[in-house]
Amino acid sequence: MSKVAFIGLGVMGYPMAGHIARRGHDVTVFNRTAAKANKWVAEFGGRQAPTPASAARDADFVFSCVGNDNDLREVTTAPQGAFGALKPGAIFIDNTTDSADVARELYAAAKSHGAHFLDAPVSGGQAGAENGVLTVMVGGDAEAFAAAEPVIASFARAVKHLGPSGAGQLTKMVNQICIAGVVQGLAEAIHFAQKSGLDVEAVIDTISKGAAQSWQMENRWKTMDEGRFDFGFAVDWMRKDLAICLDEARKNGAQLPLAALVDQFYSEVQAMGGSRWDTSSLIARLNRK
């Protein structure tokens, strides 16, 4: 078993770190709100550290799951960040969804400290984190990935190395682009069925057996039909992710007209008071009076 640090105990990081501890690893955690770290230690054991640096000291693997590029820099390269305490050969695994640029930046910074950096964003949402069945998309050196994969697998059902530094984040962008289009299509379909006076449950039961089937349909049609959006991945976070996708597209020349349009639709949902609603709330925009 390895010495592991986990930085960031939000709705995703808290259960992810818990799964690592349950596998028998020696886990030290850091969270900006100390009460959350105290709660985690009471539930899973291990230790709480007062700074990212103290959490990372002597760790074989250091995980992070924070909010955005700036949050990630704060816990890595800032004065009390983890990078200053990394031991030679340590592997830093970032599970945040952030830009490919910051992934490459921190890959180089970790190298300068004699350590390794993997960008490893996840998909599967809060339920996937709690149940330990996330999909993890990884960029970085193959040797570091091979060493880290068994620990990452503590909270994942699929872990894949996609290429050099930044490839994990780019793959997560592909994932979010797909989700945006599918959720909008499902929202329009259910809205259309409602307006047509159809039995939505019967319709979904029928079409889900064919080419229209998707994870979003299987897991979200009922709550979308009922207008319940109080779980899952928040609109605020989806807009953050789509902004990353659109910024990257401006750099690489990709055309993302649908992603840009759905991003605008999510801004309307925010204006309706739905910032913390989950992403399936696109149907609320269509059904507003």
Residue frames relative to the residue before (quaternion, step in Angstrom):
aa qw qx qy qz dx dy dz
M 1.0000 0.0000 0.0000 0.0000 0.00 0.00 0.00
S 0.3731 -0.7647 0.5002 0.1610 3.55 -1.10 0.77
K 0.4594 -0.6060 0.5572 0.3335 3.52 -1.37 0.23
V 0.0432 -0.8233 0.5625 -0.0626 3.56 -0.60 1.22
A 0.1425 -0.7377 0.6504 0.1122 3.55 -1.15 0.70
F 0.0812 -0.7787 0.6198 0.0534 3.56 -1.10 0.70
I 0.1349 -0.8085 0.5728 0.0096 3.55 -0.68 1.21
G 0.7805 0.2661 -0.2306 0.5165 3.58 -0.58 1.16
L 0.0349 0.8290 -0.5517 0.0846 3.57 -0.23 1.29
G 0.1595 0.7907 -0.5640 0.1769 3.55 0.68 1.15
V 0.7947 -0.2941 0.2035 0.4904 3.57 -1.23 -0.37
M 0.6934 0.4224 -0.2686 0.5183 3.59 1.19 -0.49
G 0.7132 0.4948 -0.2711 0.4160 3.57 0.72 -1.08
Y 0.6047 0.5872 -0.3610 0.3991 3.59 0.98 -0.79
P 0.7436 0.3672 -0.2570 0.4962 3.65 0.66 -0.92
M 0.5907 0.5692 -0.3798 0.4276 3.63 1.05 -0.62
A 0.6605 0.4856 -0.2991 0.4884 3.57 0.93 -0.90
G 0.6202 0.5578 -0.3345 0.4385 3.57 1.06 -0.73
H 0.6525 0.5080 -0.3191 0.4629 3.58 0.97 -0.82
I 0.6225 0.5287 -0.3439 0.4633 3.59 1.05 -0.74
A 0.6576 0.5054 -0.3087 0.4657 3.59 0.95 -0.86
R 0.6614 0.5146 -0.3133 0.4468 3.58 0.95 -0.82
R 0.6131 0.5328 -0.3482 0.4680 3.58 1.20 -0.40
G 0.6125 -0.5995 0.3294 0.3961 3.57 1.26 -0.03
H 0.4718 0.6682 -0.4536 0.3538 3.59 1.25 0.10
D 0.4691 -0.6506 0.5283 0.2783 3.54 -1.26 0.59
V 0.0368 -0.8638 0.4995 -0.0549 3.57 -0.10 1.35
T 0.0882 -0.7439 0.6610 0.0430 3.53 -1.07 0.94
V 0.1617 -0.8198 0.5464 0.0576 3.59 -0.82 0.97
F 0.0915 -0.7422 0.6574 0.0932 3.50 -1.36 0.46
N 0.0698 0.7616 -0.6428 0.0443 3.53 -1.11 0.81
R 0.5699 -0.6157 0.4087 0.3593 3.59 -0.98 0.79
T 0.7053 0.3329 -0.2299 0.5822 3.57 1.10 -0.66
A 0.3636 -0.7860 0.4566 0.2038 3.56 -0.23 1.29
A 0.5893 0.5947 -0.3761 0.3968 3.59 1.06 -0.66
K 0.6312 0.5304 -0.3290 0.4604 3.57 1.07 -0.74
A 0.6481 0.5036 -0.3102 0.4797 3.57 1.02 -0.79
N 0.6237 0.5368 -0.3340 0.4596 3.58 1.02 -0.78
K 0.6470 0.5171 -0.3085 0.4677 3.56 0.98 -0.88
W 0.6466 0.5249 -0.3224 0.4499 3.57 0.96 -0.87
V 0.6631 0.5027 -0.3062 0.4625 3.59 0.88 -0.94
A 0.6364 0.5263 -0.3312 0.4563 3.59 0.99 -0.77
E 0.7100 0.4566 -0.2555 0.4714 3.59 1.07 -0.74
F 0.8341 0.2466 -0.0855 0.4859 3.58 0.87 -0.95
G 0.5113 -0.6194 0.4421 0.3993 3.61 1.20 -0.30
G 0.5457 0.6184 -0.4461 0.3476 3.57 -1.17 -0.45
R 0.4979 -0.6465 0.5005 0.2895 3.53 -1.28 -0.46
Q 0.3368 -0.6893 0.6019 0.2215 3.50 -1.35 0.38
A 0.1823 -0.7744 0.5970 0.1035 3.59 -1.01 0.80
P 0.4938 -0.6917 0.4432 0.2850 3.61 -1.06 0.70
T 0.7849 0.1496 -0.0880 0.5948 3.62 1.21 -0.38
P 0.6248 -0.5175 0.4049 0.4219 3.60 -1.20 0.31
A 0.6283 0.5509 -0.3401 0.4314 3.59 1.01 -0.78
S 0.6952 0.4614 -0.2884 0.4698 3.58 0.85 -0.90
A 0.6043 0.5392 -0.3597 0.4634 3.59 1.12 -0.54
A 0.7282 0.4694 -0.2388 0.4387 3.58 0.92 -0.95
R 0.5283 0.6671 -0.4099 0.3284 3.58 1.13 -0.53
D 0.8474 0.0948 -0.1339 0.5049 3.57 -0.82 1.13
A 0.4912 0.6613 -0.4459 0.3502 3.63 1.20 0.07
D 0.4390 -0.6661 0.5380 0.2723 3.55 -1.18 0.67
F 0.7850 0.0939 -0.0163 0.6121 3.56 1.08 -0.86
V 0.0855 -0.7764 0.6235 0.0328 3.56 -0.98 0.90
F 0.1445 -0.7888 0.5956 0.0474 3.57 -0.76 1.12
S 0.0513 -0.7679 0.6347 0.0697 3.55 -1.22 0.52
C 0.0411 0.7540 -0.6550 0.0262 3.52 -1.18 0.68
V 0.1611 0.8085 -0.5343 0.1870 3.56 0.12 1.35
G 0.7619 -0.4617 0.2479 0.3806 3.58 -1.24 -0.25
N 0.8099 -0.1249 0.1613 0.5500 3.59 0.68 -1.07
D 0.7825 -0.3356 0.2291 0.4717 3.59 -1.30 -0.10
N 0.6964 0.4785 -0.2866 0.4516 3.59 0.83 -0.96
D 0.6182 0.5253 -0.3430 0.4735 3.58 1.05 -0.74
L 0.6548 0.5207 -0.3119 0.4503 3.56 0.98 -0.85
R 0.6370 0.5064 -0.3305 0.4781 3.60 0.97 -0.81
E 0.6283 0.5602 -0.3361 0.4224 3.59 0.99 -0.82
V 0.7590 0.3731 -0.2191 0.4865 3.61 0.93 -0.81
T 0.6950 0.4532 -0.2851 0.4799 3.61 1.25 -0.03
T 0.8565 0.1680 -0.0446 0.4859 3.58 0.44 -1.22
A 0.4741 0.6493 -0.4538 0.3844 3.62 1.24 0.01
P 0.7362 -0.4484 0.2620 0.4339 3.63 -1.20 0.35
Q 0.7633 0.2907 -0.1805 0.5480 3.62 0.99 -0.73
G 0.3868 0.7517 -0.4541 0.2814 3.56 1.28 0.37
A 0.6818 -0.5442 0.3330 0.3580 3.51 -1.30 0.48
F 0.6147 0.6085 -0.3701 0.3389 3.60 0.96 -0.77
G 0.6413 0.5470 -0.3287 0.4262 3.57 1.04 -0.68
A 0.7307 0.4052 -0.2235 0.5019 3.58 1.25 -0.40
L 0.4458 0.7085 -0.4585 0.2984 3.61 1.23 -0.08
K 0.3539 -0.7142 0.5585 0.2296 3.56 -0.94 0.86
P 0.6446 -0.5232 0.3666 0.4200 3.62 -1.11 0.49
G 0.8084 0.2587 -0.2108 0.4849 3.55 -0.90 0.97
A 0.4644 0.6715 -0.4572 0.3527 3.59 1.23 -0.11
I 0.2687 -0.7580 0.5764 0.1448 3.57 -1.17 0.63
F 0.1812 -0.7675 0.6103 0.0746 3.57 -0.76 1.13
I 0.0905 -0.7982 0.5956 0.0054 3.58 -0.72 1.12
D 0.1308 -0.8105 0.5686 0.0509 3.59 -0.50 1.16
N 0.1688 -0.8078 0.5620 0.0557 3.56 -0.64 1.19
T 0.4159 0.6964 -0.4723 0.3450 3.58 1.28 0.18
T 0.3424 -0.6586 0.6074 0.2829 3.57 -1.23 0.42
D 0.2115 0.7688 -0.5713 0.1945 3.56 -0.44 1.23
S 0.7264 -0.4489 0.2896 0.4323 3.58 -1.23 -0.16
A 0.5689 -0.5669 0.4657 0.3717 3.54 -1.25 0.45
D 0.5911 0.5857 -0.3669 0.4158 3.59 1.10 -0.62
V 0.6938 0.4528 -0.2968 0.4749 3.60 0.84 -0.88
A 0.5845 0.5651 -0.3743 0.4460 3.58 1.11 -0.59
R 0.6863 0.4695 -0.2859 0.4763 3.59 0.88 -0.93
E 0.6131 0.5575 -0.3332 0.4498 3.57 1.08 -0.77
L 0.7320 0.4223 -0.2357 0.4798 3.56 0.86 -0.96
Y 0.5308 0.5876 -0.4012 0.4604 3.58 1.21 -0.40
A 0.6870 0.4698 -0.2755 0.4810 3.57 0.90 -0.97
A 0.6501 0.5210 -0.3211 0.4504 3.58 0.99 -0.82
A 0.6419 0.5150 -0.3245 0.4663 3.59 0.98 -0.80
K 0.6201 0.5480 -0.3359 0.4498 3.57 1.01 -0.83
S 0.6538 0.5271 -0.3141 0.4428 3.58 0.99 -0.83
H 0.6839 0.4289 -0.2720 0.5238 3.58 1.27 -0.38
G 0.5442 -0.6366 0.3932 0.3794 3.59 1.25 0.14
A 0.6025 0.5494 -0.3448 0.4650 3.56 1.25 0.43
H 0.4477 -0.6774 0.5210 0.2633 3.57 -1.35 -0.01
F 0.1476 -0.7796 0.6034 0.0800 3.57 -1.20 0.57
L 0.0711 -0.7727 0.6304 0.0190 3.56 -0.95 0.98
D 0.2337 -0.7149 0.6331 0.1828 3.59 -0.93 0.86
A 0.0486 0.8364 -0.5293 0.1340 3.55 -0.53 1.24
P 0.0022 0.8250 -0.5646 0.0244 3.61 0.58 1.09
V 0.3086 -0.7701 0.5408 0.1390 3.53 -1.19 0.59
S 0.1454 -0.7488 0.6376 0.1082 3.53 -1.33 0.40
G 0.5231 0.6239 -0.4639 0.3490 3.54 -1.07 0.77
G 0.4076 -0.7683 0.4252 0.2505 3.54 1.32 -0.09
Q 0.7752 -0.3557 0.2585 0.4536 3.52 -1.37 -0.07
A 0.6491 0.5167 -0.3259 0.4533 3.59 0.94 -0.85
G 0.6488 0.5200 -0.3160 0.4570 3.57 1.01 -0.81
A 0.6423 0.5119 -0.3161 0.4749 3.56 1.06 -0.76
E 0.6793 0.4986 -0.2958 0.4501 3.57 0.88 -0.93
N 0.7435 0.3971 -0.2152 0.4931 3.58 1.03 -0.78
G 0.4571 -0.7211 0.4247 0.3010 3.59 1.27 0.01
V 0.5739 0.6000 -0.3650 0.4213 3.57 1.12 0.66
L 0.2372 0.7943 -0.5224 0.1996 3.58 1.01 0.78
T 0.3396 -0.6569 0.6204 0.2614 3.51 -1.39 0.30
V 0.1214 -0.8148 0.5666 0.0184 3.58 -0.77 1.06
M 0.1634 -0.7915 0.5880 0.0322 3.55 -0.77 1.17
V 0.0819 -0.8693 0.4864 -0.0312 3.56 -0.37 1.24
G 0.0809 -0.7596 0.6440 0.0418 3.51 -1.12 0.88
G 0.4937 0.6364 -0.4851 0.3406 3.57 -1.10 0.68
D 0.7423 -0.3993 0.2892 0.4539 3.55 -1.29 -0.17
A 0.5543 -0.6454 0.4231 0.3118 3.55 -0.99 0.91
E 0.6464 0.5303 -0.3301 0.4381 3.59 0.98 -0.77
A 0.6546 0.4922 -0.3110 0.4822 3.57 0.97 -0.81
F 0.6218 0.5366 -0.3389 0.4589 3.58 1.02 -0.76
A 0.6578 0.5204 -0.3201 0.4406 3.59 0.85 -0.93
A 0.6702 0.4921 -0.2999 0.4677 3.58 1.00 -0.77
A 0.7331 0.4470 -0.2319 0.4571 3.59 0.98 -0.88
E 0.5240 0.6924 -0.4063 0.2845 3.59 1.08 -0.63
P 0.6677 0.4990 -0.3475 0.4294 3.68 0.79 -0.76
V 0.6595 0.4819 -0.3197 0.4802 3.60 1.05 -0.64
I 0.6221 0.5306 -0.3374 0.4664 3.60 0.99 -0.82
A 0.6371 0.5629 -0.3228 0.4159 3.58 1.02 -0.82
S 0.4614 0.6847 -0.4429 0.3495 3.60 1.24 -0.19
F 0.8046 0.2202 -0.1011 0.5422 3.59 1.04 -0.75
A 0.6774 0.5024 -0.2707 0.4641 3.61 1.22 0.26
R 0.2923 -0.7132 0.5960 0.2251 3.52 -1.28 0.40
A 0.7778 0.1317 -0.0964 0.6070 3.58 1.27 -0.28
V 0.0238 0.7733 -0.6311 0.0562 3.57 -0.84 1.05
K 0.0239 0.8275 -0.5555 0.0786 3.58 -0.62 1.13
H 0.3061 -0.7176 0.5970 0.1870 3.54 -1.01 0.91
L 0.1892 -0.8409 0.5041 0.0550 3.59 -0.55 1.22
G 0.7601 -0.3109 0.2228 0.5253 3.59 1.16 -0.27
P 0.7854 -0.3358 0.2258 0.4684 3.59 -1.23 -0.37
S 0.7779 -0.3440 0.2469 0.4643 3.54 -1.34 0.07
G 0.7526 0.3312 -0.2867 0.4917 3.57 -0.87 1.03
A 0.5671 0.6320 -0.3856 0.3611 3.61 1.15 -0.51
G 0.6107 0.5489 -0.3532 0.4483 3.58 1.09 -0.64
Q 0.6835 0.4779 -0.2849 0.4725 3.57 0.91 -0.94
L 0.6320 0.5208 -0.3385 0.4634 3.60 0.99 -0.74
T 0.6470 0.5089 -0.3194 0.4694 3.59 1.00 -0.77
K 0.6298 0.5171 -0.3401 0.4693 3.59 1.03 -0.73
M 0.6008 0.5437 -0.3586 0.4635 3.61 1.11 -0.63
V 0.6177 0.5273 -0.3374 0.4760 3.59 1.00 -0.80
N 0.6373 0.5430 -0.3117 0.4493 3.57 0.97 -0.90
Q 0.7055 0.4646 -0.2705 0.4617 3.60 0.84 -0.97
I 0.6001 0.5450 -0.3557 0.4651 3.59 1.10 -0.66
C 0.6471 0.5161 -0.3128 0.4659 3.58 0.97 -0.85
I 0.6698 0.5125 -0.3071 0.4409 3.57 0.86 -0.98
A 0.6301 0.5546 -0.3438 0.4210 3.60 0.91 -0.90
G 0.6978 0.4728 -0.2776 0.4609 3.58 0.86 -0.93
V 0.6686 0.5077 -0.3076 0.4479 3.57 0.94 -0.88
V 0.6684 0.4937 -0.3173 0.4571 3.61 0.89 -0.86
Q 0.6431 0.5082 -0.3352 0.4646 3.61 0.95 -0.76
G 0.6521 0.5112 -0.3177 0.4609 3.58 0.95 -0.83
L 0.6625 0.4938 -0.3064 0.4726 3.59 0.96 -0.84
A 0.6236 0.5378 -0.3390 0.4549 3.59 1.01 -0.78
E 0.6737 0.4851 -0.2953 0.4728 3.58 0.88 -0.90
A 0.6496 0.5303 -0.3203 0.4408 3.59 0.98 -0.83
I 0.6808 0.4661 -0.2942 0.4824 3.61 0.88 -0.90
H 0.6128 0.5444 -0.3337 0.4655 3.58 1.03 -0.81
F 0.6589 0.5043 -0.3006 0.4704 3.58 0.94 -0.91
A 0.6567 0.5085 -0.3127 0.4608 3.60 0.94 -0.86
Q 0.6363 0.5272 -0.3234 0.4612 3.57 1.01 -0.80
K 0.6867 0.4864 -0.2770 0.4639 3.57 0.88 -1.00
S 0.6780 0.4907 -0.2827 0.4686 3.57 1.16 -0.58
G 0.4831 -0.6925 0.4194 0.3334 3.57 1.26 -0.07
L 0.4079 0.7202 -0.4674 0.3105 3.58 1.19 0.42
D 0.5032 -0.5814 0.5355 0.3494 3.53 -1.33 0.35
V 0.3380 -0.7934 0.4647 0.2007 3.56 -0.13 1.30
E 0.6395 0.5322 -0.3387 0.4395 3.59 0.94 -0.81
A 0.6659 0.4938 -0.3022 0.4705 3.57 0.95 -0.87
V 0.6270 0.5370 -0.3313 0.4569 3.56 1.03 -0.80
I 0.6899 0.4737 -0.2867 0.4662 3.59 0.80 -1.00
D 0.6246 0.5444 -0.3402 0.4448 3.59 0.98 -0.81
T 0.6828 0.4832 -0.2782 0.4721 3.56 1.08 -0.73
I 0.7654 0.3975 -0.2317 0.4500 3.58 0.62 -1.08
S 0.5877 0.5855 -0.3769 0.4119 3.59 1.18 -0.40
K 0.5959 0.5489 -0.3663 0.4576 3.58 1.28 -0.13
G 0.7277 0.4176 -0.2281 0.4941 3.59 1.27 -0.20
A 0.8338 -0.2697 0.1772 0.4480 3.52 -1.31 -0.47
A 0.6141 0.5736 -0.3545 0.4100 3.64 1.16 -0.38
Q 0.4824 0.7074 -0.4225 0.2973 3.58 1.22 -0.36
S 0.1013 0.7701 -0.6255 0.0744 3.57 -1.14 0.74
W 0.6551 -0.4763 0.3926 0.4357 3.55 -1.30 0.21
Q 0.6452 0.5290 -0.3249 0.4454 3.58 0.94 -0.86
M 0.6444 0.5103 -0.3257 0.4673 3.58 0.97 -0.80
E 0.6824 0.5066 -0.2904 0.4396 3.55 0.84 -1.00
N 0.8016 0.3464 -0.1475 0.4645 3.58 0.88 -0.94
R 0.7966 0.3417 -0.1532 0.4745 3.60 1.12 -0.48
W 0.4898 0.6921 -0.4568 0.2692 3.63 1.10 -0.35
K 0.6742 0.5273 -0.3156 0.4097 3.61 0.84 -0.94
T 0.7051 0.4396 -0.2775 0.4823 3.59 0.83 -0.92
M 0.5910 0.5382 -0.3710 0.4727 3.60 1.12 -0.53
D 0.6556 0.5126 -0.3051 0.4629 3.59 0.94 -0.88
E 0.7253 0.4268 -0.2301 0.4886 3.57 1.07 -0.78
G 0.4431 -0.7146 0.4413 0.3134 3.59 1.27 -0.15
R 0.4793 0.6379 -0.4556 0.3947 3.59 1.05 0.78
F 0.0283 0.8260 -0.5557 0.0904 3.56 -0.65 1.16
D 0.4235 0.7535 -0.4124 0.2879 3.55 1.17 0.60
F 0.6917 0.3739 -0.3013 0.5394 3.58 1.03 0.71
G 0.6964 0.5062 -0.3236 0.3925 3.55 -1.29 0.08
F 0.7606 -0.3976 0.3112 0.4082 3.51 -1.42 -0.32
A 0.4056 -0.7752 0.4362 0.2104 3.58 -0.50 1.23
V 0.6274 -0.5530 0.4124 0.3611 3.54 -1.22 0.66
D 0.6116 0.5599 -0.3577 0.4296 3.61 0.93 -0.80
W 0.6982 0.4639 -0.2728 0.4721 3.57 0.92 -0.91
M 0.6262 0.5260 -0.3483 0.4581 3.58 1.03 -0.67
R 0.6446 0.5065 -0.3290 0.4688 3.58 1.00 -0.73
K 0.5942 0.5445 -0.3588 0.4708 3.58 1.08 -0.66
D 0.6862 0.4902 -0.2807 0.4584 3.56 0.89 -0.97
L 0.6658 0.4912 -0.3128 0.4666 3.59 0.94 -0.83
A 0.5951 0.5500 -0.3655 0.4580 3.60 1.09 -0.61
I 0.6266 0.5213 -0.3254 0.4794 3.58 1.04 -0.77
C 0.6504 0.5200 -0.3106 0.4584 3.59 0.94 -0.91
L 0.6987 0.4759 -0.2765 0.4569 3.58 0.82 -0.99
D 0.6276 0.5232 -0.3358 0.4686 3.58 1.06 -0.70
E 0.6569 0.4975 -0.3086 0.4751 3.58 0.95 -0.85
A 0.6367 0.5357 -0.3286 0.4469 3.59 1.02 -0.77
R 0.6177 0.5335 -0.3458 0.4628 3.57 1.06 -0.67
K 0.6727 0.4941 -0.2919 0.4670 3.58 1.11 -0.65
N 0.7962 0.3361 -0.1736 0.4722 3.59 0.87 -0.91
G 0.5513 -0.6634 0.3655 0.3497 3.57 1.30 0.03
A 0.4270 0.6972 -0.4737 0.3275 3.60 1.23 0.15
Q 0.3186 -0.7312 0.5729 0.1889 3.56 -1.15 0.68
L 0.0016 -0.8160 0.5752 -0.0578 3.57 -0.66 1.15
P 0.0116 0.8468 -0.5319 0.0026 3.63 0.63 1.02
L 0.6683 0.4942 -0.3198 0.4549 3.61 0.94 -0.79
A 0.6449 0.5161 -0.3276 0.4587 3.59 0.92 -0.83
A 0.6479 0.5133 -0.3181 0.4642 3.58 1.00 -0.81
L 0.6565 0.5108 -0.3093 0.4610 3.58 1.00 -0.82
V 0.6672 0.4881 -0.3058 0.4724 3.58 0.91 -0.90
D 0.5896 0.5560 -0.3656 0.4578 3.60 1.08 -0.63
Q 0.6386 0.5069 -0.3218 0.4814 3.60 1.01 -0.78
F 0.6364 0.5267 -0.3281 0.4582 3.58 0.99 -0.82
Y 0.6506 0.5042 -0.3200 0.4692 3.58 0.99 -0.78
S 0.6022 0.5421 -0.3688 0.4555 3.60 1.09 -0.58
E 0.6246 0.5199 -0.3327 0.4784 3.60 1.13 -0.65
V 0.6196 0.5270 -0.3390 0.4727 3.59 1.05 -0.73
Q 0.6186 0.5313 -0.3383 0.4696 3.59 1.02 -0.77
A 0.6670 0.5069 -0.2960 0.4587 3.58 0.95 -0.90
M 0.6370 0.5113 -0.3127 0.4848 3.58 1.26 -0.45
G 0.5926 -0.5711 0.3642 0.4360 3.59 1.29 -0.08
G 0.5594 0.6610 -0.3498 0.3573 3.57 1.29 0.20
S 0.2007 0.8221 -0.5157 0.1335 3.60 1.09 0.50
R 0.7665 0.3290 -0.1748 0.5232 3.57 1.02 -0.80
W 0.4208 0.6551 -0.5031 0.3752 3.59 1.19 0.24
D 0.5145 -0.6271 0.4627 0.3577 3.57 -1.15 0.42
T 0.7276 -0.4995 0.2687 0.3858 3.55 -1.28 0.44
S 0.5870 0.5874 -0.3823 0.4052 3.62 1.13 -0.41
S 0.4990 0.6856 -0.4048 0.3422 3.60 1.28 -0.16
L 0.3617 0.7186 -0.5105 0.3036 3.62 1.17 0.18
I 0.6155 0.5522 -0.3572 0.4343 3.62 1.07 -0.62
A 0.5735 0.5940 -0.3872 0.4103 3.63 1.11 -0.54
R 0.6123 0.5486 -0.3383 0.4578 3.56 1.10 -0.70
L 0.6842 0.4800 -0.2826 0.4708 3.59 1.00 -0.80
N 0.7485 0.4171 -0.2076 0.4718 3.59 1.06 -0.77
R 0.4278 0.7041 -0.4804 0.3006 3.59 1.23 0.03
K 0.4874 -0.6828 0.4715 0.2719 3.51 -1.08 0.78
